[in-house]
Amino acid sequence: MKLFILAALVACASAASVPNTVSVVRSISQSEPDGTFQYSYELDNGITSNAEGKLKVLGQDEVALEVAGSNSYISPEGEKIETTYIADENGYHPQGSHLPVAPEPLPIPDYIVRAIEYIKAHPAPVEKKL
């Protein structure tokens, strides 16, 4: 019995010391001098990722990086989890069936709507500075 327990402990210790290895199945990347790029990769454990990006001119001296892409992996339950996204000057915008959805906003109460209309119709007087 002691030999069995010792063998089990040695087996557990050996298994714990072996690192998990992941191999790259496919990997592509490309970038251009104008700031555009794209990449894509797939790992043998089901993880995939791809993206395309470009510089976007916002104004005379202002640019922003715009990136669109997706990532996916296999959950412990065997389900494929995929997230698509756009990241630009307005932030990061992910989409996926696994992400929580914000509730619909409540309608503005009538008394607030009436107050806003009154304020618009009766602007505050402008004081003249001497």
N, C-alpha and C positions, 0 to 999 in steps of 0.2 A: 504494500500500500504506500509506504514512504517513497519507494522508487517511482511509483506512478505519479505521485504529487510532485516529486522533483522533476520528472520528465515534463509534466504539464507546465511547471514554472519556467523551465528552460525554453520550451516551445513558445510560451507567451512572450518572454523576454526577447527571443529571436525575432518574432513577428513584429514586435513593437519597434525594433531597431531598423527594420527594412523600410526605407523611405518610399512613399508613393511616387511612382514615376508616371509622367505623362509625356506622350510623344506628339510632335507636330505632324499632322497628316498633310496639311496644305498651308502655305503662307505666301502671300503676294503683297508687295508694297511698291508704291510709285509716288514720286513727288516731282513737281515741276518748279522752275525758277519763278513762275508767276504766283506761287503760293498755293496752287491746287495740289491735292494729294488724294490718294486712296489706298486703303489696305484691306486685307481680308485674311483670316486664318481660321483653321479648324484643328482641334485637338482630338486625340483618340478617345477621350472621355466624354465627348458630346458637346463640348464648349465650342461655340463659333462666335466670331465677331467680324464686322465689316463697317467701314465708314468711308465717306467721301467728303472732302472739304475744299473750300475756296475762299479767297478774300473777296469781300463784298464792299464796294465803295458806297459810303453813307453820305459823304459830303466832300467838299474840296480837299480838306486835309484829314479826313476821317475814314477809316476802314474798320471792318469787323470780320472775324473769321466765322464762316457758316459751315457747320458740320451736320451731316445727316448719316445715320447708321443704325445698326441693330446688333444686339447681343443675344445669345441663347445658351441655355444649359439644361441638363436633365436633372430634375429634382430627385430627392431620395425616394419619392413614391413612383418614379419612372415617368413623370409628366414633363413634356418639353415646355420650358418657361422662356418666353421671348419678349424682349423689350426693344421697341423701335424708338428713335429719338431724333430731334432736331435741336441743335444748340447754336444760337446766334446772338445778336446784340440784345435780344429780349430775354435771354436766359436759356435754361435747359428744359426741354419739353418732352418728357418720356411718355410712351403709350404702351399698354400691355393689359391683357385680360386679368392679370394677377395684381395689378396696382389698384389701390383704393380710389374711389370716385367721390369727389366732393358733392355734398347735397346741393340741390337747386336752391338759389337764393330766395329768401322770402320776399314777397311783394312789398313795395314801399307803402306804408299806411297813408290813407287819404289825407289826414291832417298834416303830414309832412309834405305831401305833394302840394296842398293848398298853401302852406307856409312858403315853400320855394317859389310858387307862382306869385305870391304877394310881394316877396322880396324883389323878384325880377321886375314887377310892375311899379314898385316904389323904391328906387335906388336911394341910397343915403346921399344927402347933399354934399357937394364938394366944397371944402373950405378953401378960400383964397388966402395965400400967404402974402404978407406985406413985405 
